[in-house]
């Protein structure tokens, strides 16, 4: 049997201009590979953005090392007289630890109560179809429309009638009224991403709705709960207007109100204020470190559905 190839098969096809152009361009770059210039530009932008974000913090730490209250006017002179005396004065001669106790009580109380209420509300609206469930979420949004200046007077009257003025519980309830609506919307969107089949499996296994919620849904919603907890904590930790109005005892001032004690009508001890602000950032940073593993996941997951 002959194995020779027909002459038509061995004949070379003519090279078209498009083929020549492709050969001159060389091999196509791989997908996902960026050029050196693009990589340098992206890294440069990220470095500049990081420096912009870190500069205020570094500047605050630098000013806190100046021993005089007017050093912020001449920051160049701080280099030759840096000291930690501001920190020792704040820790020993101010109500710093009372402020910390009050801030942690109010912030953690707002976080625990606010997340519990927001989680149950978000889960009920996500899974149950009761009359007015859509209107409930819109009502929560409406509560966010009123400025603090409008809410202070009626809230003060309500807390006064309940004898909760100058009490931690009264301030916690006030903060929950502002933090729960947003947290409920956040968690409702996150619960929407959890398959409904998990609830059905819980009912098949004999769990009650509360059992399904606490034993099956909440463990899966840890990222969303972390975001809500972080939001509630920061909201209560840094708020000024409500705390300065409803807390009358100096020993019950939070950090945000305590910082105001360094500024009077005729004087401003900005060096002590800067040192206190640096110390205040420590518990917030610690709390952020605890929840940062689930923070990004929780922020993005709730936006995929709902």
N, C-alpha and C positions, 0 to 999 in steps of 0.2 A: 504494500500500500504506500503510495507516495504521500510525503508530508510537506511537500513544497507549498509555500504560500503564494496565493495569486498575486500577480504584479499590482493589482489595484489596491490590495491591502497594505503593500509596502510603500506605496507612493506617499510622499509627504504632502500634507495639506498646506496651502499657502498661509503665511503669517499675516494676520490682519493688523491694522494700525492700533486697534484697541489692545491687542496682546502685547505689541511693542511698548506701548505706553505703560502697561502694567509691569512689564519686565524692567523698564527704566526706573520706576518708582521703588523697586525693591520689595522685600517681603512686608506684608501688612503687619502692623503692630498687634500684639496680642490684646485680647479684650481684658480690660481692667488695669492694663499697664499705663501709667501716666508718664509724661515726659519729665525730665529733670527740672525744667523751668516751672511747670505746674506744681510739682511737689514742693519746691522751694517757696513758691508763692503761698500755697496753703499753709505750710508750716510757719511762714512769716506772719501771716494774718492771725493764726492761733496764738503765736507768741505775743503779738501786740495786744490782742484781746485779753490774754491772761495778765499782762502787765497793767492794763487799764483796770481790770477787776481787782488786782491785788494792791494797787497803789494807795487807795484810801485806807486800807487796813494797815499797810506799812507806815503810812504817814501818821495815823492815829497812835501806833505804838511808839513812833519816834517822838511825837509831842508829849507822850506820857512820861518820857524820860527827862524832860526839862524840869528843873526844881522850882522855877519861878512861874507865877500865874500869867505873866506877860511874855513868856518865851515864844508863844505862838506868833507874836508879831515880828520876832527876829529869830527864825528857826535855825539860821546858820550858827548861832552861838551855842546851841545845844550840844554840838559835837564835843566841846571842851569841858562840859560840866554834866555829863550824863550821870544819872543816879536813879536808884529804885526807891528813893524816899517817898515819892508819891504813893506807891503801892503800900508801903508799910503804914503810912498815915491813914490811908483809906481803910485798911484792915483793922487798925487799932483804935482809931479815933472817930469813926463814923458808924452809922447803923448798917454797915454793909451786910453783915450776917443776918440781921433781921430782914433786910430787903430780900436777901437770897431765900430765906425761909418762906416769906410771903409769896415771892414769885414762883417758887417751886410748888407750893400748895395750890395756888390758883391755877398755874399752867397745867400741872398734872391732873388736877381735878377737872378742869375744862377738857383735857384730852380724853380722859376715861369716860366721863359722862357724855361728852359730845360725840365721840366715836360710837358709843353704844346706841344712842338715840338715832344718829345718822345711819348706822348700819341697819337697824331694824326698819327704819323708814324706807331706805333705799331698796331693801330686799322685798318689803311688802309691795311697793309700787312696781318693782321689776317682775314679781311672780304672781301677784294676786290682782284680780280685776273686780274691785269693789266699787260701788257708786262714788264718783267724784275723785277717782285716783289720779286722773290727769290734772284736775283743778288743784289738787293738793300740792303738786310740784310747782305749779304756777304761783300759788299763794306763797310758797317758800321763796320764790324769786322776788315777789313783790316786797317781801320784808327787807330785801337788800337795797331797795330804792331810796330809803329814807336816810338822810345824813345823821351823823352822831349828834349834832347840835339839836336836832328835832327830837331825838329819842331820849336825851338825858333827863328832861323835866318829867315826862310821864313815868320813865323807869324809876326815877328818884321817888316819885309819889308811891309807886307800887311797892318798892322795897321798904319805904317808910311805914306803909300800912302793914307789911308783913314783919316789921321789926328786924329787917336784914341789912339796914344801913351799918357800915363799918364792920361787916362780917365777911369772911371768906366765901361762905356759901352764896351770899347775895351777889358777889362779884363773879363767881363761877357761873351762876345762872344767867347773868347778863352776857357774859362772853359766849355761853352756849347758844343764846338767842341769835348771835351774829355769826357763829361758826357752823352751826348745824345745817342751815339751808344749803350752803355751798357743799359741805361734806356729803349731804344726802344726795345731791345731784351727782357728785363724783362717784359715790359708791353705787348708785343706781346704774350708771353707765358701766361700771365694772361688773356688777352682778349680771347684766345683760350678756356679757361675754361668756359666762359659765353655762354650759349646756343644761337645758331643762331636764334632760334624761337623768341627771344626778338626783334631782328632787324626786323623780318617779321611782328611781331605784331605792331611795330612802323610804318612801312610802311602802314599797313592796316588802322591805325588810321590817316593817312594823314601826318605823319612827314617826313621831308626831311632827307637825310643821316646825315646832321649836327645836326638836331633836335634829331634824334635817338641817336646820339653819346653823345650829351651834356645832354639830359634829361633822357635817359634810361641807357646807358652803363656806363658813368662816375660815377653815384651814386653807381652802383654795383662794380665798380673797385676801391673803396676807399682804400682797403688794399694794392693793387699793387701801387697805386699812392703815398701812404705814404712811401713805401719802396724806390721808385724812388726819391721822394722829400728828404728823409733822405740821400740817396747816393749823390745826387747833392749838398746838403748843406755841407756835410762833405768834399766832393771833393774840393769845393771852399774855405771852411773855413781853411783848413790846408795846402793848396798848397803854395810852397815857390818859385820855380824856375821862373814861369811865373810872379808872383807878383813882385819879386825883379828886374826883367828885364824890365817890361813894365810900372811900376809905379815909377816915378822919384821924385815926391814931397814927402817930409817927412810926411806931413799931410795926404797923401793918402795911406800910408803904411797899410797893413793888419796886423793882429796879428802875423802871421807867420814871416813876414819880420821885424816887430817891435822887436821881441825877439832877432834878430841878433844884435840889437844896444847895447845890454849888453855885447857883446863879441867883443873885439878889438884885435889888433895884440899883445899888451903887457899886456892886462888886461882882466879879465872875472869876471863879477859880477853875480856869479851864485846864490847868495841868492835872488837878484832882479829878475833874470830869473825864479827861482822857484816860487816866489810869483806871477809873471805875468802869468805863466803857470796855476796856480791854478785858478786865476781870469778868464783866457781864457776859462777854462772848464765849467764855469757857463752857458753861452748862449747855448753851445752845449748840456749840460745836460737838459736845459729847452726845447730845440727843440726836443730832444729824448723823453722827457716825453710827449710831445704833440702828437707824432706819435706812441708811443710804443704800444698802443692798437691794431693798425692795422699792426704793423711791422711783427710779427711772422706769422700771417695769410697770408700776402702778400708774404713773403719769401717762404712759402711752397706751396701756391696755384699755382704759375706759373710753378711748376715742374711736375704737374700731366698730362699735355697734351702739345703737340706742338713740 
